């Protein structure tokens, strides 16, 4: 008890952990509950293979018009970096392609890295503020495959969204799914990627956050990355070639969230 008394004497206070639990704040306020048909659609057990009949979505979309991507920032790993390089290449011919959209990427970028300060990007919320970002498009994977960790991943996503909104009150946040890979290669399985995408879509519907299913644009009928869209068939089987990048960008332009 002497340590407690000494700390109290120096101005420290102590709170019962159960009281903290009862008073914990909600990170984000849920807008609505999923309807039964939505729960059925987004239930991973419904699918024998990791693919849906139609693209997933949360919110209405339309075809993009000039100016829609002004101030947009895409955040993701090396796959999204490849998309950014493709956009830069197109800008050599069409200067205003995707307006002035920028790409913040890092190899194997994850939510954990961003939240724990282990990313070279640094404080993402502050970085977006300094960039005067109008919208941020998040395409982030996860490090652990266990069921608990998938739920934890969604909670971390909500925490990251809150941190971004706290420093960027007027920013628009769009969630992108984890993209598939070729079957038979190392890494997170397509089944796990697909299940996470279903859960992300459900979260976005509950919290009124746009979800744009770019994975559906590069996935074949078996749920893996289309072979003709794969850049690295001889190594990792997950990065996109020019045709794959074009499919992603075209899908975003045709399905811009309202």
Phi and psi in degrees as GROMACS dihedral restraints (atoms count N, CA, C in turn):
[ dihedral_restraints ]
;  ai    aj    ak    al  type     phi  dphi    fc
    3     4     5     6     1   -60.4    20    10
    4     5     6     7     1   -35.9    20    10
    6     7     8     9     1   -66.4    20    10
    7     8     9    10     1   -42.9    20    10
    9    10    11    12     1   -61.6    20    10
   10    11    12    13     1   -44.9    20    10
   12    13    14    15     1   -62.2    20    10
   13    14    15    16     1   -39.9    20    10
   15    16    17    18     1   -66.0    20    10
   16    17    18    19     1   -40.9    20    10
   18    19    20    21     1   -66.2    20    10
   19    20    21    22     1   -41.5    20    10
   21    22    23    24     1   -62.1    20    10
   22    23    24    25     1   -37.8    20    10
   24    25    26    27     1   -65.2    20    10
   25    26    27    28     1   -22.7    20    10
   27    28    29    30     1  -100.3    20    10
   28    29    30    31     1    16.5    20    10
   30    31    32    33     1    94.2    20    10
   31    32    33    34     1     1.9    20    10
   33    34    35    36     1   -79.8    20    10
   34    35    36    37     1   148.7    20    10
   36    37    38    39     1  -123.6    20    10
   37    38    39    40     1   161.9    20    10
   39    40    41    42     1  -128.4    20    10
   40    41    42    43     1   141.7    20    10
   42    43    44    45     1  -126.2    20    10
   43    44    45    46     1   138.3    20    10
   45    46    47    48     1   -62.2    20    10
   46    47    48    49     1   127.6    20    10
   48    49    50    51     1   -55.3    20    10
   49    50    51    52     1   -35.5    20    10
   51    52    53    54     1   -66.4    20    10
   52    53    54    55     1   -32.9    20    10
   54    55    56    57     1   -68.3    20    10
   55    56    57    58     1   -39.3    20    10
   57    58    59    60     1   -61.6    20    10
   58    59    60    61     1   -41.1    20    10
   60    61    62    63     1   -62.4    20    10
   61    62    63    64     1   -41.7    20    10
   63    64    65    66     1   -72.1    20    10
   64    65    66    67     1   -23.4    20    10
   66    67    68    69     1  -104.2    20    10
   67    68    69    70     1     8.6    20    10
   69    70    71    72     1   -62.3    20    10
   70    71    72    73     1   144.8    20    10
   72    73    74    75     1   -88.1    20    10
   73    74    75    76     1   149.7    20    10
   75    76    77    78     1   -77.7    20    10
   76    77    78    79     1   128.1    20    10
   78    79    80    81     1   -65.3    20    10
   79    80    81    82     1   -49.3    20    10
   81    82    83    84     1  -132.7    20    10
   82    83    84    85     1   149.1    20    10
   84    85    86    87     1   -90.0    20    10
   85    86    87    88     1   123.6    20    10
   87    88    89    90     1   -69.6    20    10
   88    89    90    91     1   132.6    20    10
   90    91    92    93     1   -80.7    20    10
   91    92    93    94     1   -38.9    20    10
   93    94    95    96     1  -160.6    20    10
   94    95    96    97     1   167.2    20    10
   96    97    98    99     1   -92.6    20    10
   97    98    99   100     1   153.9    20    10
   99   100   101   102     1   -69.6    20    10
  100   101   102   103     1   142.9    20    10
  102   103   104   105     1   -74.7    20    10
  103   104   105   106     1   157.3    20    10
  105   106   107   108     1   -54.0    20    10
  106   107   108   109     1   -39.6    20    10
  108   109   110   111     1   -66.9    20    10
  109   110   111   112     1   -34.2    20    10
  111   112   113   114     1   -69.2    20    10
  112   113   114   115     1   -42.4    20    10
  114   115   116   117     1   -60.4    20    10
  115   116   117   118     1   -38.8    20    10
  117   118   119   120     1   -66.0    20    10
  118   119   120   121     1   -45.3    20    10
  120   121   122   123     1   -62.0    20    10
  121   122   123   124     1   -37.1    20    10
  123   124   125   126     1   -97.9    20    10
  124   125   126   127     1    11.0    20    10
  126   127   128   129     1   -84.0    20    10
  127   128   129   130     1   115.1    20    10
  129   130   131   132     1   -57.7    20    10
  130   131   132   133     1   -28.4    20    10
  132   133   134   135     1   -69.6    20    10
  133   134   135   136     1   -12.7    20    10
  135   136   137   138     1   -72.4    20    10
  136   137   138   139     1   -22.0    20    10
  138   139   140   141     1  -108.6    20    10
  139   140   141   142     1   126.8    20    10
  141   142   143   144     1   -78.1    20    10
  142   143   144   145     1   -30.4    20    10
  144   145   146   147     1  -126.9    20    10
  145   146   147   148     1   155.5    20    10
  147   148   149   150     1   -79.3    20    10
  148   149   150   151     1    68.5    20    10
  150   151   152   153     1  -158.2    20    10
  151   152   153   154     1   142.8    20    10
  153   154   155   156     1  -103.1    20    10
  154   155   156   157     1   158.8    20    10
  156   157   158   159     1   -67.7    20    10
  157   158   159   160     1   -33.6    20    10
  159   160   161   162     1  -131.2    20    10
  160   161   162   163     1   157.6    20    10
  162   163   164   165     1   -59.2    20    10
  163   164   165   166     1   144.9    20    10
  165   166   167   168     1   -76.0    20    10
  166   167   168   169     1   156.5    20    10
  168   169   170   171     1  -161.8    20    10
  169   170   171   172     1   158.8    20    10
  171   172   173   174     1  -137.6    20    10
  172   173   174   175     1   112.1    20    10
  174   175   176   177     1    97.1    20    10
  175   176   177   178     1   161.6    20    10
  177   178   179   180     1   -80.2    20    10
  178   179   180   181     1   154.8    20    10
  180   181   182   183     1  -133.5    20    10
  181   182   183   184     1   166.3    20    10
  183   184   185   186     1  -151.7    20    10
  184   185   186   187     1   173.5    20    10
  186   187   188   189     1   -72.8    20    10
  187   188   189   190     1   135.1    20    10
  189   190   191   192     1   -68.8    20    10
  190   191   192   193     1   150.8    20    10
  192   193   194   195     1  -124.5    20    10
  193   194   195   196     1   160.6    20    10
  195   196   197   198     1   -52.7    20    10
  196   197   198   199     1   133.2    20    10
  198   199   200   201     1   102.0    20    10
  199   200   201   202     1   -18.6    20    10
  201   202   203   204     1   -62.6    20    10
  202   203   204   205     1   -32.9    20    10
  204   205   206   207     1  -100.0    20    10
  205   206   207   208     1    12.2    20    10
  207   208   209   210     1   -66.5    20    10
  208   209   210   211     1   125.4    20    10
  210   211   212   213     1    79.0    20    10
  211   212   213   214     1    10.8    20    10
  213   214   215   216     1   -80.6    20    10
  214   215   216   217     1   142.3    20    10
  216   217   218   219     1  -129.6    20    10
  217   218   219   220     1   124.0    20    10
  219   220   221   222     1   -99.1    20    10
  220   221   222   223     1   128.4    20    10
  222   223   224   225     1  -118.9    20    10
  223   224   225   226     1   125.6    20    10
  225   226   227   228     1  -174.1    20    10
  226   227   228   229     1  -164.9    20    10
  228   229   230   231     1   -96.0    20    10
  229   230   231   232     1  -157.5    20    10
  231   232   233   234     1   -63.8    20    10
  232   233   234   235     1   -27.4    20    10
  234   235   236   237     1   -65.6    20    10
  235   236   237   238     1   -44.6    20    10
  237   238   239   240     1   -69.6    20    10
  238   239   240   241     1   -30.5    20    10
  240   241   242   243     1   -59.5    20    10
  241   242   243   244     1   -39.8    20    10
  243   244   245   246     1   -62.9    20    10
  244   245   246   247     1   -38.8    20    10
  246   247   248   249     1   -63.5    20    10
  247   248   249   250     1   -41.5    20    10
  249   250   251   252     1   -62.3    20    10
  250   251   252   253     1   -40.5    20    10
  252   253   254   255     1   -64.5    20    10
  253   254   255   256     1   -37.1    20    10
  255   256   257   258     1   -64.0    20    10
  256   257   258   259     1   -43.2    20    10
  258   259   260   261     1   -62.8    20    10
  259   260   261   262     1   -42.1    20    10
  261   262   263   264     1   -60.2    20    10
  262   263   264   265     1   -40.0    20    10
  264   265   266   267     1   -63.3    20    10
  265   266   267   268     1   -42.9    20    10
  267   268   269   270     1   -65.1    20    10
  268   269   270   271     1   -31.2    20    10
  270   271   272   273     1   -68.9    20    10
  271   272   273   274     1   -14.8    20    10
  273   274   275   276     1   -66.8    20    10
  274   275   276   277     1   -24.8    20    10
  276   277   278   279     1  -104.0    20    10
  277   278   279   280     1   -43.9    20    10
  279   280   281   282     1  -117.5    20    10
  280   281   282   283     1    96.3    20    10
  282   283   284   285     1   -56.0    20    10
  283   284   285   286     1   -39.5    20    10
  285   286   287   288     1   -97.1    20    10
  286   287   288   289     1    25.0    20    10
  288   289   290   291     1   -61.8    20    10
  289   290   291   292     1   127.0    20    10
  291   292   293   294     1    57.0    20    10
  292   293   294   295     1    33.4    20    10
  294   295   296   297     1    53.6    20    10
  295   296   297   298     1  -127.4    20    10
  297   298   299   300     1  -111.0    20    10
  298   299   300   301     1    28.4    20    10
  300   301   302   303     1   -54.1    20    10
  301   302   303   304     1   140.5    20    10
  303   304   305   306     1  -119.4    20    10
  304   305   306   307     1   162.8    20    10
  306   307   308   309     1  -126.5    20    10
  307   308   309   310     1   123.1    20    10
  309   310   311   312     1  -107.4    20    10
  310   311   312   313     1   108.9    20    10
  312   313   314   315     1  -135.2    20    10
  313   314   315   316     1   160.0    20    10
  315   316   317   318     1  -159.4    20    10
  316   317   318   319     1   140.1    20    10
  318   319   320   321     1   -59.0    20    10
  319   320   321   322     1   130.1    20    10
  321   322   323   324     1    57.7    20    10
  322   323   324   325     1    35.6    20    10
  324   325   326   327     1   -66.6    20    10
  325   326   327   328     1   136.4    20    10
  327   328   329   330     1  -138.8    20    10
  328   329   330   331     1   165.9    20    10
  330   331   332   333     1   -62.1    20    10
  331   332   333   334     1   -38.9    20    10
  333   334   335   336     1   -58.0    20    10
  334   335   336   337     1   -44.4    20    10
  336   337   338   339     1   -61.2    20    10
  337   338   339   340     1   -41.9    20    10
  339   340   341   342     1   -67.6    20    10
  340   341   342   343     1   -43.7    20    10
  342   343   344   345     1   -73.8    20    10
  343   344   345   346     1   -30.2    20    10
  345   346   347   348     1   -96.3    20    10
  346   347   348   349     1     8.2    20    10
  348   349   350   351     1    70.5    20    10
  349   350   351   352     1    23.8    20    10
  351   352   353   354     1  -100.2    20    10
  352   353   354   355     1     3.7    20    10
  354   355   356   357     1   -95.9    20    10
  355   356   357   358     1   145.1    20    10
  357   358   359   360     1   -67.2    20    10
  358   359   360   361     1   -17.3    20    10
  360   361   362   363     1   -66.3    20    10
  361   362   363   364     1   -29.2    20    10
  363   364   365   366     1    83.0    20    10
  364   365   366   367     1  -147.9    20    10
  366   367   368   369     1   -73.1    20    10
  367   368   369   370     1   103.3    20    10
  369   370   371   372     1   -61.4    20    10
  370   371   372   373     1   -43.1    20    10
  372   373   374   375     1   -59.9    20    10
  373   374   375   376     1   -44.8    20    10
  375   376   377   378     1   -68.4    20    10
  376   377   378   379     1   -38.0    20    10
  378   379   380   381     1   -62.1    20    10
  379   380   381   382     1   -42.7    20    10
  381   382   383   384     1   -64.9    20    10
  382   383   384   385     1   -38.4    20    10
  384   385   386   387     1   -63.6    20    10
  385   386   387   388     1   -44.0    20    10
  387   388   389   390     1   -66.0    20    10
  388   389   390   391     1   -27.2    20    10
  390   391   392   393     1   -84.6    20    10
  391   392   393   394     1    -4.0    20    10
  393   394   395   396     1    56.1    20    10
  394   395   396   397     1    43.1    20    10
  396   397   398   399     1   -67.6    20    10
  397   398   399   400     1   137.7    20    10
  399   400   401   402     1   -95.9    20    10
  400   401   402   403     1   -28.6    20    10
  402   403   404   405     1  -148.5    20    10
  403   404   405   406     1   152.1    20    10
  405   406   407   408     1  -130.3    20    10
  406   407   408   409     1   132.7    20    10
  408   409   410   411     1  -112.1    20    10
  409   410   411   412     1   108.5    20    10
  411   412   413   414     1   -98.6    20    10
  412   413   414   415     1   125.1    20    10
  414   415   416   417     1  -130.3    20    10
  415   416   417   418     1    89.8    20    10
  417   418   419   420     1  -126.0    20    10
  418   419   420   421     1   133.8    20    10
  420   421   422   423     1   -90.0    20    10
  421   422   423   424     1  -166.6    20    10
  423   424   425   426     1  -142.1    20    10
  424   425   426   427     1   159.0    20    10
  426   427   428   429     1   -95.0    20    10
  427   428   429   430     1   -21.7    20    10
  429   430   431   432     1  -124.6    20    10
  430   431   432   433     1   142.9    20    10
  432   433   434   435     1   -96.6    20    10
  433   434   435   436     1    -8.5    20    10
  435   436   437   438     1   -64.8    20    10
  436   437   438   439     1   154.7    20    10
  438   439   440   441     1   -58.6    20    10
  439   440   441   442     1   -43.3    20    10
  441   442   443   444     1   -58.5    20    10
  442   443   444   445     1   -42.8    20    10
  444   445   446   447     1   -70.3    20    10
  445   446   447   448     1   -25.8    20    10
  447   448   449   450     1   -67.0    20    10
  448   449   450   451     1   -41.4    20    10
  450   451   452   453     1   -66.1    20    10
  451   452   453   454     1   -40.1    20    10
  453   454   455   456     1   -63.4    20    10
  454   455   456   457     1   -35.0    20    10
  456   457   458   459     1   -61.1    20    10
  457   458   459   460     1   -42.7    20    10
  459   460   461   462     1   -64.1    20    10
  460   461   462   463     1   -39.9    20    10
  462   463   464   465     1   -64.1    20    10
  463   464   465   466     1   -38.9    20    10
  465   466   467   468     1   -67.8    20    10
  466   467   468   469     1   -36.2    20    10
  468   469   470   471     1   -59.8    20    10
  469   470   471   472     1   -44.6    20    10
  471   472   473   474     1   -64.8    20    10
  472   473   474   475     1   -37.7    20    10
  474   475   476   477     1   -64.1    20    10
  475   476   477   478     1   -43.5    20    10
  477   478   479   480     1   -62.6    20    10
  478   479   480   481     1   -41.1    20    10
  480   481   482   483     1   -61.1    20    10
  481   482   483   484     1   -43.0    20    10
  483   484   485   486     1   -62.2    20    10
  484   485   486   487     1   -44.2    20    10
  486   487   488   489     1   -61.5    20    10
  487   488   489   490     1   -40.5    20    10
  489   490   491   492     1   -64.7    20    10
  490   491   492   493     1   -44.9    20    10
  492   493   494   495     1   -68.0    20    10
  493   494   495   496     1   -33.7    20    10
  495   496   497   498     1   -60.1    20    10
  496   497   498   499     1   -38.7    20    10
  498   499   500   501     1   -95.9    20    10
  499   500   501   502     1   -12.7    20    10
  501   502   503   504     1  -135.2    20    10
  502   503   504   505     1    73.8    20    10
  504   505   506   507     1   -57.4    20    10
  505   506   507   508     1   -30.4    20    10
  507   508   509   510     1  -102.9    20    10
  508   509   510   511     1     7.7    20    10
  510   511   512   513     1   -73.5    20    10
  511   512   513   514     1   148.3    20    10
  513   514   515   516     1  -100.8    20    10
  514   515   516   517     1   131.8    20    10
  516   517   518   519     1  -110.9    20    10
  517   518   519   520     1   129.8    20    10
  519   520   521   522     1  -123.7    20    10
  520   521   522   523     1   134.1    20    10
  522   523   524   525     1  -101.8    20    10
  523   524   525   526     1   133.3    20    10
  525   526   527   528     1  -112.2    20    10
  526   527   528   529     1   147.1    20    10
  528   529   530   531     1   -76.0    20    10
  529   530   531   532     1   165.5    20    10
  531   532   533   534     1   -73.3    20    10
  532   533   534   535     1   131.5    20    10
  534   535   536   537     1   -81.3    20    10
  535   536   537   538     1   152.0    20    10
  537   538   539   540     1   -74.7    20    10
  538   539   540   541     1   167.5    20    10
  540   541   542   543     1  -124.5    20    10
  541   542   543   544     1   175.1    20    10
  543   544   545   546     1   -72.9    20    10
  544   545   546   547     1   141.0    20    10
  546   547   548   549     1   -66.2    20    10
  547   548   549   550     1   149.5    20    10
  549   550   551   552     1    89.8    20    10
  550   551   552   553     1     0.9    20    10
  552   553   554   555     1  -105.8    20    10
  553   554   555   556     1   159.3    20    10
  555   556   557   558     1   -66.3    20    10
  556   557   558   559     1   158.2    20    10
  558   559   560   561     1   116.1    20    10
  559   560   561   562     1  -178.8    20    10
  561   562   563   564     1   -60.0    20    10
  562   563   564   565     1   132.0    20    10
  564   565   566   567     1   -66.4    20    10
  565   566   567   568     1   157.5    20    10
  567   568   569   570     1   -65.3    20    10
  568   569   570   571     1   -30.1    20    10
  570   571   572   573     1   -63.7    20    10
  571   572   573   574     1   -44.1    20    10
  573   574   575   576     1   -68.3    20    10
  574   575   576   577     1   -39.0    20    10
  576   577   578   579     1   -62.3    20    10
  577   578   579   580     1   -43.9    20    10
  579   580   581   582     1   -64.8    20    10
  580   581   582   583     1   -43.6    20    10
  582   583   584   585     1   -61.7    20    10
  583   584   585   586     1   -41.6    20    10
  585   586   587   588     1   -62.7    20    10
  586   587   588   589     1   -40.6    20    10
  588   589   590   591     1   -61.9    20    10
  589   590   591   592     1   -40.7    20    10
  591   592   593   594     1   -61.9    20    10
  592   593   594   595     1   -44.2    20    10
  594   595   596   597     1   -67.0    20    10
  595   596   597   598     1   -39.4    20    10
  597   598   599   600     1   -62.6    20    10
  598   599   600   601     1   -42.9    20    10
  600   601   602   603     1   -61.9    20    10
  601   602   603   604     1   -42.5    20    10
  603   604   605   606     1   -62.0    20    10
  604   605   606   607     1   -43.7    20    10
  606   607   608   609     1   -59.7    20    10
  607   608   609   610     1   -44.2    20    10
  609   610   611   612     1   -63.4    20    10
  610   611   612   613     1   -37.5    20    10
  612   613   614   615     1   -66.9    20    10
  613   614   615   616     1   -39.5    20    10
  615   616   617   618     1   -68.4    20    10
  616   617   618   619     1   -34.1    20    10
  618   619   620   621     1  -106.0    20    10
  619   620   621   622     1     9.5    20    10
  621   622   623   624     1    57.3    20    10
  622   623   624   625     1    53.6    20    10
  624   625   626   627     1  -120.4    20    10
  625   626   627   628     1   130.1    20    10
  627   628   629   630     1   -60.7    20    10
  628   629   630   631     1   139.3    20    10
  630   631   632   633     1  -128.5    20    10
  631   632   633   634     1   120.2    20    10
  633   634   635   636     1  -114.7    20    10
  634   635   636   637     1   115.4    20    10
  636   637   638   639     1   -84.4    20    10
  637   638   639   640     1    72.6    20    10
  639   640   641   642     1   -67.5    20    10
  640   641   642   643     1   -20.3    20    10
  642   643   644   645     1   -61.8    20    10
  643   644   645   646     1   -35.9    20    10
  645   646   647   648     1   -64.5    20    10
  646   647   648   649     1   -21.8    20    10
  648   649   650   651     1   -79.3    20    10
  649   650   651   652     1   -18.1    20    10
  651   652   653   654     1  -122.7    20    10
  652   653   654   655     1     4.5    20    10
  654   655   656   657     1   -95.3    20    10
  655   656   657   658     1   139.4    20    10
  657   658   659   660     1   -90.3    20    10
  658   659   660   661     1  -174.0    20    10
  660   661   662   663     1   -69.7    20    10
  661   662   663   664     1   -11.7    20    10
  663   664   665   666     1   -98.6    20    10
  664   665   666   667     1    -6.8    20    10
  666   667   668   669     1    99.7    20    10
  667   668   669   670     1    -1.0    20    10
  669   670   671   672     1   -98.8    20    10
  670   671   672   673     1   169.8    20    10
  672   673   674   675     1   -63.0    20    10
  673   674   675   676     1   133.7    20    10
  675   676   677   678     1   -59.2    20    10
  676   677   678   679     1   132.9    20    10
  678   679   680   681     1   -59.8    20    10
  679   680   681   682     1   -37.2    20    10
  681   682   683   684     1   -76.3    20    10
  682   683   684   685     1    -2.5    20    10
  684   685   686   687     1  -105.8    20    10
  685   686   687   688     1    -0.5    20    10
  687   688   689   690     1   -93.4    20    10
  688   689   690   691     1   130.3    20    10
  690   691   692   693     1   -85.1    20    10
  691   692   693   694     1   -33.2    20    10
  693   694   695   696     1  -121.9    20    10
  694   695   696   697     1    60.2    20    10
  696   697   698   699     1   -61.0    20    10
  697   698   699   700     1   -28.0    20    10
  699   700   701   702     1   -87.5    20    10
  700   701   702   703     1    -3.1    20    10
  702   703   704   705     1  -133.2    20    10
  703   704   705   706     1   -82.3    20    10
  705   706   707   708     1  -101.2    20    10
  706   707   708   709     1   -26.2    20    10
  708   709   710   711     1    68.3    20    10
  709   710   711   712     1    31.7    20    10
  711   712   713   714     1  -138.0    20    10
  712   713   714   715     1   -14.5    20    10
  714   715   716   717     1   -90.2    20    10
  715   716   717   718     1   152.3    20    10
  717   718   719   720     1   -94.8    20    10
  718   719   720   721     1   138.7    20    10
  720   721   722   723     1   -84.2    20    10
  721   722   723   724     1  -173.6    20    10
  723   724   725   726     1   -60.0    20    10
  724   725   726   727     1   -39.5    20    10
  726   727   728   729     1   -65.1    20    10
  727   728   729   730     1   -39.1    20    10
  729   730   731   732     1   -67.4    20    10
  730   731   732   733     1   -42.7    20    10
  732   733   734   735     1   -62.6    20    10
  733   734   735   736     1   -40.5    20    10
  735   736   737   738     1   -61.7    20    10
  736   737   738   739     1   -39.5    20    10
  738   739   740   741     1   -63.8    20    10
  739   740   741   742     1   -40.6    20    10
  741   742   743   744     1   -64.8    20    10
  742   743   744   745     1   -50.2    20    10
  744   745   746   747     1   -65.0    20    10
  745   746   747   748     1   -41.4    20    10
  747   748   749   750     1   -62.3    20    10
  748   749   750   751     1   -39.4    20    10
  750   751   752   753     1   -64.8    20    10
  751   752   753   754     1   -42.6    20    10
  753   754   755   756     1   -62.4    20    10
  754   755   756   757     1   -42.0    20    10
  756   757   758   759     1   -68.3    20    10
  757   758   759   760     1   -32.0    20    10
  759   760   761   762     1   -85.2    20    10
  760   761   762   763     1   -14.3    20    10
  762   763   764   765     1  -131.7    20    10
  763   764   765   766     1    52.8    20    10
  765   766   767   768     1   -74.3    20    10
  766   767   768   769     1   128.2    20    10
  768   769   770   771     1   -67.2    20    10
  769   770   771   772     1   133.7    20    10
